[in-house]
Amino acid sequence: ALCLCLSSAQAEVKRVKLTSLEWPPYTGQTLPEQGATAAVARAAFAAMGYELTIEFYPWSRALLLARRPDSDYVGYFPEYYAESLKTDFVLSAPLGNGPLGFVERTDDPLHWTKLTDLAHITIGTVQDYINTEEFDRLAAEGTLHVEPASNDSANLRKVAGQRLRLAVIDRHVMAYLLEHEVELAEVRELVQFNPRILEDKQLYICFRNDARGQAMVRVFNEGLKRIDPQAI
């Protein structure tokens, strides 16, 4: 009899799972295409015949789940580059970028030229976020005083309420949150992005540093070459 059954390889869709966080406009469960960076990641995998599933968690949990060796997830994103990541993860080619700097009060702008100029104030950060290499080194040494929060919205409220003079934030994230988060409506006029950026940061996928992660980073990087991220 003629067998019309597909081989298991043909029948089975190739799937890949990543963790992420609510970080609009880059990533977010309810955003169109789950965010601009998610759209690029999905297109790059699709170009290689893979279907990407993204599951959203608080950032610390997204990292934890991606790091576990028995995890269904092969990695997490979006992440900034840091040498320290290379112990547990293999970083993809960059799939986007964003300007990182400070939020400040509109009526209390702060002029600075080097980070050590800010040693006298407490700066808001987000728990487990990588900032810049210099900023994180100075914070670890105690030269910069930092106060971690659970997310960027909390820091916007702290700066607006004069509980912090500055907080680290991505300019596009800040603009999105102020425009779309109802509970931040009253602080919109009170805060602004400090004109001096820390760094224009590139965004990466961190694949777990095991056999599957190493295979998937090659798949993703090849897929990224086959698409035009600017057109997505």
Long-range contacts (C-beta under 8 A, 24 or more apart in sequence): 13-51, 14-49, 14-50, 14-51, 15-50, 15-51, 15-52, 15-53, 16-45, 16-50, 16-51, 16-52, 16-53, 16-74, 16-216, 16-219, 17-52, 17-53, 17-54, 17-55, 17-72, 17-73, 17-74, 18-52, 18-53, 18-54, 18-55, 18-66, 18-73, 18-74, 18-75, 18-76, 18-77, 18-205, 19-54, 19-55, 19-56, 19-57, 19-61, 19-62, 19-63, 19-65, 19-66, 19-73, 19-75, 19-76, 20-54, 20-55, 20-56, 20-57, 20-62, 20-76, 20-77, 20-78, 21-56, 21-57, 21-58, 21-59, 21-62, 22-56, 22-151, 23-78, 23-152, 23-173, 24-173, 24-176, 24-177, 24-180, 25-172, 25-173, 25-176, 26-78, 26-96, 26-98, 26-170, 26-172, 26-173, 26-203, 27-54, 27-56, 27-77, 27-78, 28-56, 29-56, 36-96, 36-232, 37-77, 37-78, 37-95, 37-96, 37-203, 39-232, 40-95, 40-96, 40-224, 40-227, 40-229, 40-232, 41-77, 41-95, 41-205, 41-220, 43-223, 43-227, 43-229, 43-232, 44-95, 44-220, 44-223, 44-224, 44-226, 44-227, 45-219, 45-220, 45-223, 46-223, 47-223, 47-226, 47-227, 48-219, 48-220, 48-222, 48-223, 48-226, 50-219, 50-223, 58-150, 59-126, 59-127, 59-128, 59-129, 59-151, 60-127, 60-128, 63-128, 66-206, 66-208, 67-208, 69-208, 69-210, 71-208, 73-208, 74-207, 74-208, 74-212, 74-213, 74-216, 75-205, 75-206, 75-207, 75-208, 75-213, 75-216, 76-205, 76-206, 77-203, 77-204, 77-205, 77-206, 78-203, 78-204, 78-205, 79-130, 79-203, 79-204, 79-205, 79-206, 80-129, 80-130, 80-131, 80-201, 80-202, 80-203, 80-204, 81-130, 81-201, 81-202, 81-204, 82-130, 82-133, 82-136, 83-133, 85-130, 85-206, 86-209, 87-209, 88-206, 88-208, 88-209, 89-206, 89-207, 89-208, 89-209, 89-213, 90-206, 90-207, 90-208, 90-209, 90-213, 90-214, 90-217, 91-204, 91-205, 91-206, 91-207, 91-217, 92-204, 92-205, 92-206, 92-207, 92-217, 92-220, 92-221, 92-224, 93-204, 93-220, 93-221, 93-224, 94-202, 94-203, 94-204, 95-203, 95-204, 95-205, 95-224, 95-229, 96-202, 96-203, 96-229, 97-200, 97-201, 97-202, 97-203, 98-170, 98-171, 98-172, 98-173, 98-200, 98-201, 98-203, 99-170, 99-171, 99-172, 99-197, 99-199, 99-200, 99-201, 100-131, 100-132, 100-168, 100-169, 100-170, 100-171, 100-197, 100-198, 100-199, 100-200, 100-201, 101-168, 101-169, 101-170, 101-171, 101-193, 101-194, 101-196, 101-197, 101-198, 102-166, 102-167, 102-168, 102-169, 102-193, 102-194, 102-196, 102-198, 103-155, 103-156, 103-159, 103-166, 103-167, 103-169, 103-174, 103-191, 103-192, 103-193, 103-194, 104-159, 104-165, 104-166, 104-191, 104-192, 104-193, 104-194, 105-159, 105-160, 105-162, 105-165, 105-190, 105-191, 105-192, 106-189, 106-190, 106-191, 106-192, 107-190, 108-162, 108-165, 109-192, 109-194, 110-165, 110-166, 110-194, 112-196, 113-196, 115-144, 116-143, 118-144, 118-166, 119-143, 119-144, 119-145, 121-145, 121-165, 121-166, 122-146, 122-147, 122-164, 122-165, 123-147, 123-164, 123-165, 123-166, 123-167, 123-168, 124-148, 124-149, 124-154, 124-155, 124-158, 124-159, 124-164, 124-166, 124-167, 124-168, 125-149, 125-155, 125-167, 125-168, 126-150, 126-151, 126-152, 126-155, 126-168, 129-168, 131-168, 131-198, 132-198, 132-199, 132-201, 135-168, 135-198, 152-177, 153-177, 153-181, 153-183, 153-184, 156-184, 156-187, 156-191, 157-184, 157-187, 159-191, 160-187, 160-190, 160-191, 161-187, 166-194, 168-198, 169-193, 170-201, 171-197
